[in-house]
Amino acid sequence: MFWRKGYISIAFNDECRSEVRPSDLQSFVWMEEIRKSACVYVDSSNEPCQKINDKEIIQSLVDYINGGIDWDDQSTEPRSHKKTYKFDHVTVEFLFEGDKEIYLKSDKGTKLTKT
């Protein structure tokens, strides 16, 4: 299952007039149902996790992850911070740094999101 997000791109032609062109970016759903709990590892998966049981928070995380744009793993840039979220059978790493885009990585691929 996937859905598309429509974005508008603006380009300038040779006469310095702007043109607006729509482009479609795909976003595959990584998790379809709400999870009962999630585990958060702030620095590494070797430390004890911070368990989340609040369904609204979990649903917000799932929606945020599913809403990320599918991204080419080869074009990710290094980030200085990482948090790992475990949802039943899906583990997602959030790679972030300041105001830069956030990369989400799992065995399902890589996604790009905004802060």
ABEGO torsion letter per residue (X at the ends): XBBBBBBBBBBBBAAGBBBBBBBBBBBBBABABBBABBBBBAABAABBBBBBABAAAAAAAAAAAAABBBBBAAABBBBABBBBBBBEABBBBBBBBEABBBBBBBAAEBBBBBX
